[in-house]
């Protein structure tokens, strides 16, 4: 679990803290005892007491709690769920128990990975089960007195640190135990810090290896382009990737003792002085030996297809300097530094490189721009693959166990199993269960680098080993339980993948081979499992690699009715990038729409390929939950499947450096009459352990709420609040008019003017008799001018030329201004003349020139205000014909924002897209209700405008000390010294020493004025929010629920402010509401 280099360095530093004589003697005592022949015969209860005394207390320094004091160890500690752990490590006092690590103890005869008699689970599984119920636990410990294991939340159950307690008389083992598990280090966070450094070290070596790997790949591609130009681009990419795959396999095999050490460097560097050969020729000979075997050189036959003869590759004749670069890859330590997981991350990033090469060559559509821009490695995080595998494969196997158990025995209330036939029933049960595991068919239809198939392999391999170990105990004479080739059976019988990228197919095969490679065992061909083709297209008319599922996987789809599990991370590709296959998709998929992303089709494909009752688990984009283009997909999934779990990550960057609005969806094909709810979790920060967080925090929601309409994953209370708001009320568009949007010019540079450009046109028009240009110039606002409560104009002007209204020859000043843009203007879509606006919204001109309520199309809080000066608007702004301070106050309220947030996707930073179809649905207020808000709305406007004017004054004076503008948006939050520092650092100017006292006094005065205005605005907003909540008759608990949901989309109020809000209308916060407001993310504890 810990990086070897980081751990070795820490152990070296730890030498300065040697064990005391008491610790050393206690360690020797336990090592001697655990090594004794009769150790397994000793009384288990007595051993537990000795383990706690000798190992935990004397060696590791844990102390039992005494009355009135704090202890770090508690024996037989109860945990949530009604269970008791053997030992809990943490902080324990008379008032509370804070458990950092539960420890499950077993007797010396019990193997930690073997199923316990009558329990149907292993000690490790039992320990994890307890730990999952312990709030705040970060570690899991389990021991059988001979071995002690340390697991960490967030690192899965496959990774752990093991300590051989029989070797504690050896200084190295004792030092490692004390370093990681002593009370001082484990409870203080030092062990956690070491694990974090290990993760960082793994990331560092991943990036370093990837950098060398990428450079080598680039050099090979450049060589082929320059020296082997007759080879097609597609073949160049394929050959280079095959070569890299071979080198990585050999480098890995050297360090895992599958091939002789340094065989790659030896093959490249060693020369026969009597018969020198080019380095490339010697390397290809090594490839041949690895393929066919070379016993005289201690090289087994691995075959499998990776090293099969390749004519183009064999003819490359790479120069010596390129061949020598392979040694740099082989010099990495694949035994301890570069894990198979790290290689998987390298493979996943290399897929993007290949996609970019193919896109540049016009072979396929480019990957998402966010991936192209990244440097370093971007990969599917392990916690994502682990969670999806556990929620699909794990849940499926749990159901199989539950289905089979009644045929062989009965589970008692305490979890133990009473077998029907004590001599054979348990063995029959596990043999039958093992057969069902072997029959599982698992598919990733866009397998990429194989990350999900590798996670599935690890899960199945651990599960099979667990069962086979138990069968070996029950039937010790049956050698088949040893199953030395069980891992190969998994990759050839259980796992299947398809990818449109040929290189991805080969990389996935390599990843699976690296998981299962053993010395003297040939690599199994995976051609029947991992296949090349376009999963979505079965016709050569639309793609050169069509994939016919009924032919390629005939037995699975016909005899087994489909796959048991479909999982993966389907591609995020906008439909406009895959136009060639669009007609095929529209004809063959129910979820097709003009703007559907490619992942939508993979959802439908996945459900189709499942057998009835099979499960699907994807991490994909959450955008389909609410978009119009996602409606057919929502309807399809609601009708054809049972959604079981949803995790919405919002705008979290789950994929490092990439914002994709990811969500995990797991579902089951068909109907489930027994379960009417699904579980969901809205994640606001990447958790240490996603599975534990989901178990602890996921909420339930009626599945019936999923339909073709918007999918909102929230508790029933929030849904009922929205319904409550709509009761007996008109929609906003019915009461106040439909929200309308502004003008689309088609070329802003031509039609939008600065004050200087506008004055130049007016001056020119004045000099030209009969010029009608003046009447065509209108004051203009864009979306960014529209602020909360007020408008900040940039003094922009619009050339307003609707269709069929003017003759441009009658406006020579405008004609001359627009003429340089004529060629670009004539290329615009639409039938307009070159001088006319593309969408002038001529029907709205009366509204543009009058008072109206305006707002920005994208905002992270309400930006509603009244335009009192009759300005025209860009298409980044919307407006309501009703100019009313009461409506503005209502629309700026937090309850209105809560309503909008439930209708549209929340973008990074909490931004919403306030399209007409969303805003128009807001329930309207009556005239009397609006009247209670108007004065507060008008006052908020006046103070907000005054604050904007004050800010403009400050900004103007700041610009006086520099020839260029010195805009400092956050000046109100700065002290005078911070202002000077900002001017110096950002703008390279400073306030003269002689003027600083006067400046400081002036700046302090303006900051005080600003603080007063901001405080007044906040109090007015508090009053408005309280009145709006009262209008809709929300209880304090409902208010708290709304506020809790808004923490992710807008700034939170303070608890004190909320108490004041409630008091305005005679409301009082309940204890529950106050608790929820206090603990929510972003909450202000004081006013």
N, C-alpha and C positions, 0 to 999 in steps of 0.2 A: 504493500500500500504506500510505503514511503519510497521516495527516490533514493537509490543506493548511494549516489554521490553526496546528496544532502545529508543523509543519515550518517554516512562515514565521517563527514566533516563535523557533524554535531557530536558524534561519539569521541572524536579526537579532542574537541574542546571540553567534553565532559570528563576527560581524564583528570582534570584539575579538581574534580569533586569525587574522590574515591569513596567507596563504601566504608562505613565505620566498622570496627571489629564486630559489633553486635550484628550489623546487617550481613557482613560476610559470613559469619558463623551460622546465622539463620538460613542463608541461601544454601550453604553446604549441607546443613541439616535436612532441608527439604529435598535437595538433589539426591542425597543418599537414600532418603526414605522412598522417594518416587522411583528410584532405580532398583529397589529391593525386589527379590523374586516373589515375596508374599504380599506385595503392595496391593494388588487387586483383591486380596482376600480380607483386607482390613475393613472394619466397620465404617460404612459410608458416613454415618452421622458424626462419628468421632473424627473422621478425616476432615469433614467440613470445618469443625471447630479448630482443628490444628492448622488447616489452610488459612483460615482467617487470622489466627494468632501469628503463625510463623511468617507466612508470605505477605499478607496484606498489612499487618501491623509492624512486624519486626523488620522486614526487608523494604517495604514500600512506604511505610510511615503513615498509614491511615490510623485514625483514632476513633474509638467508639464514643458516642455521646454520653455524657454524664449529666444529671439534672443541673440545670442552670448554666450549662456550658454548650459550646458548639463542637460537634464532632464531624468527621469526614467519612465515617463508615457506619452503615446501619444494617444489622442482620435482620432477615425476614421482614423486609419493608413492604407494606401494602402499596399498590399502585392502582391508578384508575382502571376500571374494568373488573374489579373484584378479585384480582390475582395478587400473589405475593412473590417478590423476587428474593432469591437466596441472600444476596448482598446488594446493597445500593451504595454507590460512591458519590459523594457530593458534599453539601453543607446541611447539617441537621441541628436544629435547636428545639427548644420546648415549643416555639410558636410555629415553625414551618420546616418542611423538608424540601430541599432543592436537589433533585437527582441529576447528576451529570452522566452517570454510566451505571445502568443495571448490570449485575453479574449473575449469570446462571451457572450453578455448580452441578456437576454430575460425578458419579463414581468412576474410578479408574477403569472399569470394564467397558464403559460406554464410549463408543467412537462418536466424535462430534458431528460427523456427516452421515451417520447411519440412523435409519428410522428406529425409534424406540419401540419396543414391544407394546402393543396396545395403544399407541399414541398416533400413529400414522404421520409423524413428523420427526425431524431430527432435533437434537439439542440446539443447533444453530437457529433453526426456524423458531423454536420455542423462545429462545433469547430475543430474537428480533420481534416476535409477537408481543412480548412484554414491553420491550423498549418503545415500540410504536405507540403504546398507551401512555408513555411518560412524557408529559409536557416539558420541553426544554432539554431533553436528553440529546446529547450529541454523539455519544459513544455507545457501543454494545460490546459486552465482554461475556465470554463463555469459556468454561474450562472443565476438564475431566481430571484435574489434579496433576496430570502428566504434561498436558499441553494447555496453554492459555492463549486465546485469540482476542485480538482487538479489531473491531470493525468501526467504521465511521459513517454517520449519516451523510448522504450525498455521494458516497463512493461505491454504492451497490454491495451486494452480498458475495460477489465473486472476489473482491479485493479485501485482504485483511493482513494483519501482521501477526505472525505466529511465534510463540516463545516455547522452547523445549525446557520444561521445568526440571527435567532430569539432568540438564547440563548447566545448572546455575552455579556449579563449582568452577565453571570456566569463566574467566574474567570478561570475555567479549559478550557472552549471553547475559550475564548479570548486568553489565553496563547498559546494554540495549533495553533490558527490562526496566531498570531504574530510570533511564532517560525518558522513556515513553510513558511509563505507568506509575511512577512515584506520585504520591499525593501532591507534592509540591509542583510537579510539572503538569500532570493531567488536569488538575483542578484550577491551576492558575492561568491556563491557556497556552502554556509553552508547547505542549504537544500539538495543540491545534495550529499554532504558528508554524511549527515544523512541517505539518501536513500542508499548510498553505504554501510554504516555500517549496515543498516537493511538487505541488501542482504547478507553481511558477517555473520550476526547473524543467518539468516535462514540457511546458509550453515553450520554453526557451530552446530546448533541443529540437522540438518539433519545428520551430521556425528556422533554426539553423540548418537542419537537415533539408527542409523544404527549399531554403535558399540555394543550397548546393545542388539539390535535385533539379530545381527549376533552371538554374544556370546550365547544367549539363544538358538538360532537355533542349534549351534554347540553342546551345552550341551545336547539338546534333541536327536540329532543324535547319540551322544556318548552313551547316556543311552540306546537307542534302539539297538545299535550294541552290547552292553555288556549284556543287560538284555532281549532283545526281538529278539535274533538272528534268530529265526525261521521266522520272518517277512522279506519278500524280500526287497532288497534295494529300488526298485521302490516304494513299499508301505510305507517304512520308510519315504522317501522324501515326498510323498503325505500326509501322516498323520501329519508329523511335520509342513508342510506348512498350512494345514487346521487348525491345532491348533493355529498357529501364526495368521492366518487370523481372527479367532474367537476372540482372545484376543484383536487384534487391533480394530476390530469393536466395541467391548464392551467398550474399553478405549475411543474411539472416541465418542460413543453414550452417555457415562456418561457426558462428557464435553459439549455435544450439547443438553443436556436435553432430549435425547431420552430414556434414562434409568436413574434410580435413581443414584444420585452422590455416588461415591465410592462403587458401588455395587460389583465390582470385588474384591476389598480388603476385603469388608465385608464378601463375600461368602467364601473367602479363610481363613481369620483370625478368624472370629467369631465362637465360640464353644458353644455347649450346654453341660454344665457341667454334666448333667444327662445322656447324650447320645452322647459322643464325636465321631466324624467321621473323617476319613482321608480327608485331604484337597483336594485331587484329586476327591473324591466322591462328595464333595460339589461343586467343580467347574463344574463337568459334570452335576450336577443338575441345575446349573445356565444356562448352555448351553441349557438344555431341556426347561427351562422356557422361554428363549429368543426365542426359536424355536416355542413353542406352546402358549406362553403367561402365565402369572401368575398374574391375577388381584389383589389378596390379597397383593401382594408384589409390586404393581404399575409397573409391567413389561408387556408391550404390546407384542403381537405376531408379530414377524418379519419374521420368516420362510424364504422363498426365496431359500432354498437349502444350505445355508452356515452352518446352524446348524442341518441339517437333521441327523438322526441316522447313526453312522459309527461304525461298530462292532470292527474293529481293534483299532480305537481311544478310544472307550469306555473301552476297555480291557487293556489300557496302565498301569493304576495304578501307575502314576508317584509318586516318593517320595516327601515328604513335601518340602524339600529344593529346588527342581526344580519348584514346583508349586508356591512357594513364589517369584520366579524370575519374574513371570508375573506381580506382583504388580509394579516392577520397570518400566515396560513399561507403565502401567496405570498411573503412577505418572507424566508423561509428561503432559503438558497443551495443550490438543488438541483443546481447545476453542480459544486460542490466540497465542500459540507458535508453534504448529505443525499444519500447514494448510493441506488441502487436496492435494495441490501441493507438499508439502514436503513429504507426504505419498507416492505420486506417484513416487517421486525420490527414496524413500526407496524400493518400489516395483520393480522398474526397476533394481536396483542393485541386489536385491535378486534373480532375474531371472538368473543373471550371476553365483551367488553362486550355484543355483540349477543345472545349466548347468555343472559347474565344478564337482559337486558331481556325476552327471550322467556319465560324461566323465570318472572319476576315476573308476566308477563301470562298465565301458564298455557298458553303455546303449545307449549313443549317442556320436557324435563327439564333441570335446571340443570347447568352444568359442574362439574367437581370442585371441592370447597370450597377446596382449596389454591390454585387459580387465582383464585377469587373474592376471596380475602383479599389478594391481592397488589396493591401499588401499583407503578406503573411498568410496564415492558414485560417480559413473559415470552415467549420465543420458542424455536423449535427451533434450537440452536446450529449454526452453519455447518459445524463439523467433523463433526457427525452426518450432515447431508445429503450432504456431500462423500464421507464414507466409504461410505455406503450406495450412492450413485450409482456410485462406483468399483468396489464389490464386486458390483454387479448389471450395470449397463450396461457398465462398463469390462471386466469379466470376460467378458461376453457378446460384446463386440466383439473381444476378444483371441482368443476361440475361433473367431470368424468368420475372422479373419486367418489363424489356424493351419489352418483348414479349407481356405481358398482357396489358400494359398501353394503347396502341392505341384502344383497345376494350372498354375502359371506359372513356378515356379522352385524353388530349393532353398536352405535356410538352412545355411550352413557353420558349423563349430565356433566360429569367431570372431564369429559373429553376422551376418556379411555375407550377402547374398543373391546367388546366381548365377541370373540370369534365363534361361529357356529360349530366348527370342528377344530379342536385345539391342535390336531396333528397336521392338518393340511390346509385349512381355510385361509389362513393369513398368506401362505405362500401362493395359493391359487389366486387370491385377490391381487397380490402384487404382480404375478405373472400376467394376469388379464390386463391390469393397468399398463404394464410395460408394452403389451401388444397394442394397446390403444395409442400409446405415445408413438410407437413405430409407425402407426397408420396415419399420423397427422400430416397434413399437406399445407405448407406455409408459403405464401407468395409475397414478393415485393415487385409490383408491376413496373416500377421505375427505379431499379435497384442501385443505380449510380455506382458508388464505391463499395457497396455491400454492407454499410453500417448496420442496417436493421437485420439483415440476415446473419451477421456476426453476433449481434445481441441475441437473436433467436437461437443460434447455435449454442452460445454459452449457457443460456437458460435450459435448453433441452439436455445438454451434456451433463449439467449439474443435477438435473432431475433424474436422468437415467442412472447416474452414478449413485445417487441416494437410494434408488429402488434396488439396484443390483447389489449394493452393499448389504442391504437388509436381506435379500434373497440368499446371499452367500452365507449369512448367519443361520437362516432357516433351513437351507439345503446345502450344507458345506461340501457335499461330494459332487455337486453338479458343476462342472467346469465352465459350462456355457455362461454362467453368471459373471465370469471374469470379463468376457466380451472385449478383447483387446482392440477390436476394430469398431467399437460402438460409435466413436466419433466420426468415422468415415461413413457409417450407415446413416448418420444424421444428415451429412451434407449431400449424400446421394439419394436418400429416400424421403427426407422431410422438407428440404429447403429448395425453393425455386425462385428464379428471378428473370426479368426481361428488361432490356434497356435499348433505346434507339441508338445509343452510342456504342460502337463496336469496342472501343477502348474501355468503356465502363464495364462491359461484359467480361473482358479479360482481367481487369483489375479486381472485380468481384471474385472471380475464380482464384486469383492469386491470394486475395485476403482469406478465403476459405482454406486454401492449401496451407497457408502459414499457420492457421489455427490447428491443423491436423497432421502436419508433416512429422513423420517419425523415421528414424534411421532404418535403413534396409527395407522400407516400405514404399513402393511406387506410389506416385500421386494418382488418385483416381480421376478419370475423365469426368468433367462436369458439363459436357456438351448437351446432355439431355436435361440438365437442370437450369443452367444459366444461359439464356438464349438472346440472340440479337434480333431486334425488330421494333417497329413502332407499335406499341401496345394499343393505340387508339385506332389504327388504320389497318384494314384487312384487304385493301385493294391496291394493286400496283398502279392503278390510274392516278393515285393521289400521293404515293410515297414509294421510293425505291426499295424500302425494306418493310413491306406489309407483313403483318403478323396475324395468322389465323389461329386463334386460340383452340378451336375445336380440333384442329389438326395437330398442333404442337403439343397440346396436353390433353389428348383425346381420352385417355383412360381416366384421368382425374375428373374431367368435366362430364363424362358419360357414366362411368361406373360408380364414381363416388359423389356425383351430383355437384361437384365443385370443390373448391379449396376450403379448408377449415378456418384458415386465418389469412387475411390480407392486411399488410401493414406497410408503412413507408412514409416518405416525404415527397409527395408528387411535385412535379415541376411547377414553378410559378412563371408562366409565360403569358403575356397579354395576347388576346386573340388577334390583334392586328399584326402580330409578328408571325403568325402561322396561317396566313391567308390561303396557301395552297391546299390545306386539308379542311378548310372551313366547310365547303359544300358537303364533304363526306360526314363531318361531325353533325351538321344540321340534319342530315338525312337519317343518321343512325343513333343519335343520342337524344333522350328526352330532356336533358338539362341544357340543350343548346340555346344560346342567345347571342346577339351581335357582340356583346362585350364580355361574355363569360371568359374567365381565365382558364388555362388548360387544366388546372387542378380539379375544376368542377367535373370534367369528363372522367378523370381518374376516380372520383368518388362513385359515379354511376358504374364505371367499369368494375370497380372493386366489389360493389354490391352484387352486380350480375355474376361475377365469378365465384362468389361464396355459395357454399351449399346451404340449404335451409338450416338456420341455427348457428351458422358460422359467424365469425367476428371480424370486424375491420377496425384498424387503428391507424390514423394519419395525424401527422402534424402538418398543418397547412395554414392558409390565410383565413382569418376570421371575417374578411370583408363580405363574404357571401351571407353572413348572418342578417345583414340589413340592406344590402344594395338591391336595386331593382333587377340587375342582371343575375343576382343570386336566387331570385324567386323560384324558378323552375327546379333548382337544386334543392332548395328548402322543401318544396313540395314533394320531390322524389324521395328524399330521405325520410320525411315524415310518413309517407305512405308505404314505403318498401322496407323500412328498417325500424329498429328500436334503439334510439340513441341512449347510451348508458352513462357516459361520462363526457364532460366538456371542461377543458381548462382554457380560459381566455387570457393570454398574456398581455393584452392591450398593446401599448407601444414599446414594451420591453424589448431590448435587443438580445433575444435568446441566441440568435446567430450573431456572433461577435462582430460589432461594427455595422450590422445590417438591420434596418427596420423593415419588417415584413408583416407586422400585426399578426403574429402567429397564434394558432389555437390548436389544441389537441382535441380530436373527436374520436371516441370509440363507440362502436355500435354493433348491433346484432341483427342479422338478416331475418326478416319475418316478424311475427307478432309475439308478444309476451304478455299474456293475460294476467300473470301473477304479479308483475311489477308495474306500477302506474307512475313511478317517479324516476327521474334521472338525477345524477349528482353533478354539480358544477362548482367551479372555483374561478373567481376572477383574481388573477395574480398581479400584485403591484410591485413585487421585488423578487428576483430569482431566489428561490429557497435553497437552503442547504440540502434538503432531501425532499424531492417533489412528492414521492410516495407517502412519506410521513405527513407532510403538509396537507396533502389531499385528504388523507384519512382523518386528520384532526379538524380541518377547516372547511371541507367541501359541504355544500348545502344541498338540500333536496328541492326539486321543483317538479310540479306535475308535467308529465310528458305530453299531456293533451294540449299544452300551450304551444307546442311546436307544430307549425302548419306552414303554408306557403307565405304567410305574413312574416313580419320582422321577428327574428329570434332574439329575445332578451333574456339573458341568464341572470336572474335576480330572484330574490325571495318573493313569496306571495304578497307580502305587505306592499312592496314597491309596485307590483303589478296592480294591486287593488287600489293604491293611491292614484295611479293614472286613471283607472276606471272611475274612481270617485270624482276626480276632477272633471270628467266628461259628462257626468250625470246631469241630465236636463239642461244642458248648455249647448248653444250654437258653437260651431267651430269658428276660429278667428276669421277665415275668409268669408264666412256667411255674415258675420256681424260688422266687420270693419273693411271688408274688401279684400280681394286676392292680392297677396304680395307680388310685386312686379319687379322686373330686373332692368338694369341699365343698358347702355348703348355699347354695341360691339362695332368698333371702327373698321376692323380688318387690317389696319396698320397704324398703330398708336403714334409712331414717330411722325407720321404725316399730319394727323388730325388733332393731336393734343399739343397745345402751345404753352410756353412759359409766358409770363407777363411781358418780357422783352419782345418775344416773337409776336405776341398779340399787338403790342404798341407799334411795331414796325409795319404790320399789315394795315392797321388803322391809319397810320401816317401816309402810307402809300395810297390807300383808298381815298383819303381826303384830297390828295393831289390829282386824282383822276376823276373828272366830271362823270356823273352817272354810275359810278362804281357802287354796287349794292353789297359789298363784302361786309360792311359794318354790322348789318342785321343778322349775319350768320355766325357771329362769335358769341359764345355762351359761357358763363362761369361753370366750372367743371370740377367734380369730385371723383376720386377713385376710392376703392375699398379701404385703403390704408389711411385715408383721411377721416374715416368714421370711427370715433372713439366712444367710450362709454359716457353717455349723457351729453357729449358735445362733439363739435366738428373742428378739426384742425386743418384748415385749407392750405394747400401749397401754392395758391394763387395760379391754378391752371385754368386754361381756356380750351374750349372745343370749337372746331370748325364744324358747324351743324348743317349738314347737307343731306337731307332725306331724299329718297328717290322721287324723281319726277316733280320736283318743286322748283329748282332753279336752273337757269342756263348759265353755265360756268363762264361764258363769254361776257355776261353781265357783271361778273365779279372778278375782274382782272387781277386784283391784288391776291385773292385766294388762289386763282388759277396759277399765278406765278409761284406762289409758295408750294403748291401741290405738284407742279410740273416735274421737279426732279425725282419724284416718287412714282411717276406715271407707269413705268414698266412694271414695277412691283404691284401697284394698285390694280392693274389690269389682270394680274394673275390670280386675284382673289376669287374665291368661290362666290357664286350668285350672279344674278343678272344686272346688278347695278352698274351705272356709268363709272368711269374711273375716278371721278371726283366725288362720288357719293359714298356715304357711310354704308358699311355692309349691313348693319341692322340699326337703323336710326331710332327705332321705337317711336315712330311719328305719332302713333295713337296715344302716347303718353305725354305729348309735349305740354299739354295743359297742366298736367301734374308736375312735370319737371320745373315749370316756371313758377309754381306756387309752393306753399308750405306743405310739408309731408314728413312722415316718420321714416327715417333711413337707418340702414344697418349694413355691416360688411358681410360678405358671403362666407368668409372663414374667420372664426374667432375662438378664443379660449375662455371668453366670458361674454355676457351680453354687451353689444356695442350699439344699442338702440338710442337714438336721439332725434330731436325735431330739427329739420332744416327750415329755418325761418327766412332764408334769403333766395329761395327759388333757383337752386343750382341744378345743373344737369348731372347725370350720374353715369359712371362706367359700368360695364357688365360685371365688375367685381363688387358691385353694390346692389342692394335691393331696397325697395321702399313700399310703404303702405300709403294710400292716398289720404288716410286719416292722420292729421297732424294733431296729436293729443298727448299732453304730458302724462296723463293718467295711463294711457296705453304704453307709453315708453317706460314708465315706472314698473308696470306689470311685466313687460317683456324683459326688463333688466333684473327681475327678481330671481332668486335662486330656485324657486319652485318651477318657474317657466324654463329655466335652464335644465333642470332635472327632467322635465317633460321632453325637451328637445334631445337630450342625451340618450333617451330611451328609443329614439327613432332613427338616429344616424350613427355611422361609425365614428369612434373617437380616435382622432389621429394623434401622432406623437406630440406631447406637450399639452394634451387635453383639448386640442382644437376640434371644433365641430364644423361641418359643412351645412350652412343654414339655407338649404334649398327651399324653394316655394312649397314643395309637397310636404315638407316637414313643418315649417312654420305655420302653414295654413291650418294644420290640425289642432293647434293649441286651443283649448276651450276658452271662449270669450267671457268677459266680465260684463255685467249690466252697467247701465249708466250710473246708478247709485253707488255701485262698487268702485267704478272708476273714479268717482268723485272723491272717495276717501283717499285716493292715491295722488290726485292731481297736484295738490300743493307741494307734497314731498318731492314729486317728480320735477316740478318747476324749480324748486329750491335746489335740488341736486344739479339741475342743468346750470343754474346761475353760478353756484359755487364751483362747479367743474370748469365752466368757462373762465371764471376768475382765476382758478388755479392754472389753466392753460395759458392765460395772458401773463400771469406772473412768471411761469416757466419760460415763456418767450422773451420776457424782459431780461431774465437772468442769462439766457443763452445769448442774447444780443450783446450784453455787456461782456460776457466771456469772450465773444468773438472780437471785441475791441482790442484785446491785448495781443491779437494775432492777425496777420493779414488774411488768413483763411479762417473759415468757421471752426470754432472749437466746441462743437456740440457734445454735451455731456448729459445724456438722458437721465442718469441716476443721481443728479446733483443733490436732490433732496435728502438722499441717504448718506451723504458724505459730510465729514467734519471739515473744517477749514484746512487742516493739515493734509487730509486725504484729497481735498480739491487741488491743492498745490501739487501733490504727488501725481495726481491724474493728469493735470495739465502738462507737467514735465514729461511723464512717461508716454502719454498718448499723443500729445500735440507738440512736444518739444518747445514749449514756451513756459515762461514763469512770470509771476507777479513781481514787479520791482520792489526791492526791499523797502524803499521809502513809502510805498503805497500800501504796504501789507496791513497795517493797523486799520486804515480806513476800509480796505477790502474786507477784512475779517468782520468788522462791525456791520458792514452792509450785507455780507453773506449770511451772518447770524440772523439778522433781521428778516431776510427773505426766507430762510429755512423755517423760522418761527411762523411766518405768515403761511407758508406752505403746509406746515404741520397742523395749524389751526383749521385750514380749509379741508385738508384730508380727513381730519377728525370729524368735522361737520358733515362731510359727504358720507363717511362711514356710518355715522349715527342716523342719517336720513335713510341710507340703504337698510340699516337694521329695522327702522320703522316700517319701511316698505315691505321687507321680507315678512315681518311679523303680521302685518295686515293681510298680505296675500295668503299666508298660512291660515289665518283666521277666516278669511273669505271662504276658503275651501274646507273649513272645519277640521283641520288636521289636529290630531292629538299630539302631545309632546313626544310620545314614542314614535309616532309616524314622522314627526319633524326630525327626530334623531336618525331615523332610517334614511330619510332623504339626504340629510347632511352627510351621513356615512357614505352613501353612494356617490355624493358629489366630491368627496375627497380626492378622487382620481381625476376629475375633470376641471376643477376650479379651486381657487384658494379657499381654505377653510376659515370659518369664523372662530373667534375665541369662545370659550365656554361662558365667560362673564358676559360677553356681548350677547350670547344667546339667551342668557337669563334675563337680560334687559329687554330683548326682543319679545320674549314671552310675556313679560310684565305689561307691555303696552296694551295688550288685549286681555289682561287678566289671566293669562295662562301661567302654568308653573311646570318646570321641567321635572319629570319623574326621576327617581334614583337610577332607573334603568337607562333612561335617555341621557342623563348626565354622564353615566359610566361609558356609554357608547361614544358620546362626543369626545370625552377625554382621551380615550384610547385610540381613536381613529388616526390614521396617518395624516400628518400635516396639521393636526389640531394645535391651536394656540392655547396654552394653559392659562396665561394671564390676558388682560385686556390690551 
